[in-house]
Amino acid sequence: MSKRHRKKKSNAHATAMDQPPFSRRRDDLVIIEGIDPTTELALNSIGIREFSDFQKYTGPTLAQALQESSGLAITAETIANQDWIGRAAALAVEKNTAVTASEEIKPVPEEISGRALLPAAPAAAAPEEKIPLAADTNEEAASEREPMSKTKPKQKQKETPITTTSQADAGVKADAAKTPPTPQHDETNGWTLHIQNVTFTPIEMPSGPNQPSTKLLRSEIDYKMMSAEAMTVAKRTTLCTQVHAIDMATGEHKLLASRAERLQPRRTDYHARLEFAVPSIGRYRLDVVVFLPQPEPKIAFYEGPFLRVVA
């Protein structure tokens, strides 16, 4: 090999090394119908590296971003027909369910978590009452509890305290209520996605003699499609449910659990049950998000109870 050839090879290697590397956390986007390696690189360039990143876009905004960033002429109709956003949501859920309770719960990017994506909670929502799981003898800790809202409730709230089979060892002090939140209306087509009831229950999973028991929370969520349009919804429409923990000290958002299912024609009532590991020691607010990424984004938001993890 000549010196000249070796020099060209060395320069090419240096140029490749100078380019910023892709994130180590990347999903195989090409398994979604209609996405080839070229399209995958274009998606990476606009910040879509994982399946969950698709939830930052709708069909029209994704098509526009690809056109402006990479010059790809992919229409919003093509994205909808191939169900990129719905399929990505389902794949993200499959990936999340593979995470065991012993694995670290990774923070969700701010753009797709909590209030950055969602509208503010309705002012008419009833305030949450604090119902401690176990007797709280720590006056300082009890004094830190704050009301969820100063708005006066329009109806009497049904309260359901969290119970557990081993309160002394649970290490979790939480507050919860079974409250029918005010539905959110979408003026564009006149139908509503309505969260009706949300409950959280501590559970403790026994383990082997050499390992401590695993502390989990179970969330039960009921929601309803509030219009005739829901009766004829497309079969490919995916309904996504997520539970987020907001650290009250730092404001950090963590995705605790996620679930997706296909909507069914002529069915309006849905129920979700999610189980997830209790976060690390701290004080959190548990929020529930239910959304439809396709055909038009619909979001329902429930600001849940406080959770104090002490051990």
Phi, psi and omega per residue, in radians:
M1 nan 2.276 -3.105
S2 -1.271 2.790 3.100
K3 -1.094 -0.645 -3.118
R4 -1.110 -0.730 -3.134
H5 -1.162 -0.721 3.128
R6 -1.112 -0.638 -3.130
K7 -1.158 -0.732 3.108
K8 -1.101 -0.716 3.128
K9 -1.112 -0.728 3.131
S10 -1.107 -0.730 -3.141
N11 -1.145 -0.688 3.124
A12 -1.112 -0.692 3.125
H13 -1.139 -0.711 -3.141
A14 -1.134 -0.676 3.124
T15 -1.113 -0.734 3.130
A16 -1.134 -0.651 -3.136
M17 -1.200 -0.505 -3.116
D18 -1.294 -0.352 -3.101
Q19 -1.298 2.497 -3.131
P20 -1.148 2.312 -3.109
P21 -1.274 2.710 3.029
F22 -1.227 2.755 3.084
S23 -1.067 2.525 3.102
R24 -1.169 -0.418 -3.141
R25 -1.605 1.647 3.135
R26 -2.346 2.389 3.043
D27 -1.662 2.760 3.141
D28 -1.449 1.544 -3.037
L29 -1.213 -0.341 -3.066
V30 -1.240 -0.154 3.096
I31 -1.316 -0.191 3.056
I32 -1.447 2.359 -3.101
E33 -1.004 2.282 3.082
G34 1.622 -0.110 3.141
I35 -1.809 2.006 3.080
D36 -1.808 3.061 -3.115
P37 -0.966 -0.657 3.133
T38 -1.142 -0.765 3.114
T39 -1.140 -0.630 3.124
E40 -1.077 -0.737 3.108
L41 -1.119 -0.661 3.110
A42 -1.154 -0.686 3.093
L43 -1.131 -0.718 3.091
N44 -1.038 -0.642 -3.073
S45 -1.194 -0.366 3.102
I46 -1.824 0.288 3.014
G47 1.667 0.109 3.109
I48 -1.704 1.730 3.128
R49 -2.017 -0.393 3.122
E50 -2.147 2.820 -3.121
F51 -1.026 -0.663 -3.094
S52 -1.183 -0.342 -3.132
D53 -1.169 -0.368 3.130
F54 -1.099 -0.434 -3.052
Q55 -1.219 -0.153 3.073
K56 -1.365 -0.139 -3.031
Y57 -2.214 2.731 2.856
T58 -1.835 3.047 3.133
G59 -0.984 -0.894 -3.124
P60 -1.122 -0.721 -3.109
T61 -1.219 -0.572 3.096
L62 -1.201 -0.750 3.109
A63 -1.071 -0.726 3.138
Q64 -1.153 -0.734 -3.134
A65 -1.121 -0.713 3.111
L66 -1.143 -0.681 3.123
Q67 -1.121 -0.793 -3.090
E68 -1.267 -0.604 -3.061
S69 -1.453 -0.795 -3.014
S70 -2.144 -0.063 -3.129
G71 1.321 0.266 3.122
L72 -1.355 2.227 -3.129
A73 -1.622 1.288 3.090
I74 -1.907 2.126 -3.049
T75 -1.449 2.780 3.076
A76 -1.104 -0.565 3.111
E77 -1.136 -0.703 3.104
T78 -1.113 -0.757 3.133
I79 -1.082 -0.702 3.140
A80 -1.219 -0.753 -3.117
N81 -1.117 -0.643 3.119
Q82 -1.554 -0.031 3.012
D83 0.958 0.820 -3.138
W84 -1.023 -0.838 -3.026
I85 -1.235 -0.747 3.112
G86 -1.153 -0.751 3.125
R87 -1.133 -0.692 3.121
A88 -1.129 -0.672 3.109
A89 -1.085 -0.748 3.119
A90 -1.129 -0.719 3.116
L91 -1.165 -0.614 3.102
A92 -1.123 -0.672 3.114
V93 -1.162 -0.747 3.107
E94 -1.032 -0.672 3.128
K95 -1.211 -0.706 -3.118
N96 -1.173 -0.608 -3.118
T97 -1.224 -0.288 3.097
A98 -1.383 -0.177 3.136
V99 -1.392 2.160 3.140
T100 -1.460 2.966 -3.091
A101 -1.173 -0.386 -3.116
S102 -1.445 -0.219 -3.122
E103 -1.436 2.678 -3.135
E104 -1.175 2.386 3.075
I105 -1.489 2.011 -3.044
K106 -1.500 2.512 3.119
P107 -1.189 2.594 3.106
V108 -1.595 2.458 3.064
P109 -0.921 2.502 -3.031
E110 -1.072 -0.480 -3.069
E111 -1.159 -0.449 -3.075
I112 -2.003 0.280 -3.112
S113 -2.276 2.599 2.977
G114 1.006 -2.492 -2.959
R115 -1.295 -0.299 -3.120
A116 -1.091 -0.503 -3.123
L117 -1.785 -0.417 -2.889
L118 -1.849 2.672 3.034
P119 -1.247 2.801 -3.135
A120 -1.140 2.633 3.112
A121 -1.113 2.503 -3.119
P122 -1.031 2.485 -3.085
A123 -1.177 -0.373 -3.062
A124 -1.508 -0.020 -3.123
A125 -1.124 2.501 -3.101
A126 -1.272 2.492 3.134
P127 -1.241 2.553 3.123
E128 -1.370 2.330 3.035
E129 -1.653 2.491 -3.090
K130 -1.530 2.071 3.102
I131 -2.085 1.784 -3.055
P132 -1.151 2.492 3.090
L133 -1.180 -0.761 3.115
A134 -2.266 2.829 -3.128
A135 -1.046 2.227 -3.113
D136 -1.788 1.803 -3.128
T137 -1.571 -0.072 3.131
N138 -1.515 1.806 -3.067
E139 -1.099 -0.646 -3.123
E140 -1.148 -0.736 3.118
A141 -1.158 -0.688 -3.137
A142 -1.150 -0.591 -3.101
S143 -1.258 -0.314 -3.111
E144 -1.368 -0.261 -3.128
R145 -1.164 2.297 -3.091
E146 -2.032 2.641 3.095
P147 -1.211 2.552 3.126
M148 -1.161 -0.604 -3.119
S149 -2.751 2.610 3.088
K150 -1.582 -0.002 -3.132
T151 -1.241 2.368 3.135
K152 -1.269 2.338 -3.125
P153 -1.224 2.592 3.100
K154 -1.580 -0.293 3.128
Q155 -2.496 2.767 -3.118
K156 -1.224 2.311 -3.045
Q157 -1.545 2.348 3.066
K158 -1.503 2.117 -3.051
E159 -1.839 2.365 3.115
T160 -2.266 1.865 -3.125
P161 -1.232 2.589 3.069
I162 -1.333 2.381 3.113
T163 -2.202 2.796 3.111
T164 -2.646 2.766 -3.109
T165 -1.356 -0.235 -3.115
S166 -2.491 1.327 -3.079
Q167 -1.198 -0.567 -3.072
A168 -1.149 -0.570 -3.069
D169 -1.849 -0.046 -3.048
A170 -1.122 -0.612 3.139
G171 1.244 0.228 -3.114
V172 -2.203 2.234 3.013
K173 -2.027 2.009 -3.021
A174 -2.302 2.819 3.077
D175 -2.209 2.445 -3.139
A176 -2.629 2.759 3.082
A177 -2.588 2.658 3.103
K178 -1.781 1.698 -2.950
T179 -2.156 2.303 3.032
P180 -1.435 1.758 -3.109
P181 -1.143 2.733 3.077
T182 -1.202 2.260 -3.120
P183 -1.185 2.684 3.081
Q184 -1.769 2.354 -3.097
H185 -1.801 2.468 3.068
D186 -1.927 1.961 -3.054
E187 -1.277 -0.164 -3.073
T188 -1.277 -0.605 3.128
N189 -2.406 0.075 2.965
G190 1.334 0.314 3.069
W191 -2.170 2.836 -2.913
T192 -2.328 2.468 2.953
L193 -1.782 2.028 -2.920
H194 -2.112 2.073 2.992
I195 -1.405 2.149 -3.055
Q196 -1.690 -0.875 -3.097
N197 -2.437 2.492 3.089
V198 -2.416 2.239 3.061
T199 -2.331 2.605 3.066
F200 -2.177 2.354 -3.118
T201 -2.333 2.170 3.062
P202 -1.234 2.414 3.037
I203 -2.337 2.695 -3.117
E204 -2.227 2.136 -3.093
M205 -1.663 2.123 3.113
P206 -1.185 2.686 3.138
S207 -2.422 -2.978 -3.080
G208 -1.186 3.001 -3.092
P209 -1.149 -0.447 -3.094
N210 -1.726 0.054 -3.122
Q211 -2.219 2.443 3.106
P212 -1.212 2.757 3.108
S213 -1.181 2.687 -3.131
T214 -1.686 2.220 3.139
K215 -1.651 2.182 -3.099
L216 -2.217 2.850 2.978
L217 -2.126 2.440 3.064
R218 -1.941 2.263 3.118
S219 -1.952 2.275 3.054
E220 -1.966 2.158 -3.034
I221 -2.266 2.220 3.044
D222 -1.964 2.339 3.078
Y223 -2.516 2.851 -2.966
K224 -2.468 2.478 2.973
M225 -1.535 2.090 -2.893
M226 -1.721 0.548 -3.135
S227 -2.765 2.974 -3.125
A228 -1.191 -0.449 -3.141
E229 -1.049 -0.531 -3.121
A230 -1.174 -0.372 -3.101
M231 -1.270 -0.396 -3.111
T232 -2.095 0.505 -3.077
V233 -1.158 2.606 -3.134
A234 -1.112 2.505 -3.100
K235 -1.137 -0.432 -3.074
R236 -1.514 0.030 3.131
T237 -1.292 2.265 -3.109
T238 -1.840 2.278 3.059
L239 -1.745 2.112 -3.068
C240 -1.915 2.380 3.105
T241 -2.174 2.308 -3.135
Q242 -2.352 2.567 2.990
V243 -2.024 2.177 -3.131
H244 -1.983 2.574 2.987
A245 -1.968 2.219 3.106
I246 -1.877 2.007 3.112
D247 -1.173 2.053 -3.065
M248 -1.243 -0.283 3.138
A249 -1.519 -0.688 -3.038
T250 -1.959 -0.272 -3.063
G251 1.369 0.096 -3.120
E252 -1.231 2.463 3.125
H253 -1.792 2.370 3.069
K254 -2.247 2.316 3.043
L255 -1.477 1.979 -3.096
L256 -1.552 -0.665 -3.095
A257 -2.715 2.664 -3.126
S258 -2.613 2.555 -3.105
R259 -2.625 2.498 3.105
A260 -2.336 2.521 3.060
E261 -2.572 2.722 3.119
R262 -1.425 2.348 3.038
L263 -1.216 2.631 -3.122
Q264 -2.062 2.413 3.106
P265 -1.021 2.496 3.113
R266 1.142 0.265 3.064
R267 -2.020 2.238 -3.092
T268 -1.985 -0.435 -3.075
D269 -1.779 2.358 -3.133
Y270 -2.360 2.686 3.137
H271 -2.396 2.406 3.109
A272 -2.229 2.424 3.022
R273 -2.165 2.152 -3.138
L274 -2.212 2.394 3.064
E275 -2.094 2.411 -3.066
F276 -2.659 2.754 -3.120
A277 -1.235 2.514 3.072
V278 -1.158 2.358 3.138
P279 -1.132 3.075 3.134
S280 -1.199 3.005 -3.070
I281 -0.976 2.304 -3.135
G282 2.768 -2.981 3.138
R283 -2.135 2.239 -3.006
Y284 -2.314 2.824 2.886
R285 -2.023 2.286 -3.113
L286 -1.662 2.083 3.139
D287 -2.004 2.585 3.124
V288 -2.033 2.339 3.112
V289 -2.176 2.231 3.025
V290 -2.138 2.230 -3.083
F291 -2.583 2.691 3.055
L292 -1.975 1.903 3.135
P293 -1.274 -0.419 -3.094
Q294 -2.396 2.672 -0.019
P295 -1.375 -0.452 3.016
E296 -2.210 2.386 -3.066
P297 -1.058 2.284 3.052
K298 -2.278 2.340 -3.044
I299 -2.321 2.355 2.959
A300 -2.161 2.392 -3.005
F301 -2.228 2.306 3.103
Y302 -2.180 2.074 3.104
E303 -1.504 1.895 -2.945
G304 -1.557 -2.864 -3.039
P305 -1.394 2.952 3.032
F306 -1.465 2.614 3.101
L307 -2.302 2.176 3.076
R308 -1.979 2.062 3.116
V309 -1.779 2.071 -3.037
V310 -1.922 -0.178 3.140
A311 -2.745 nan nan
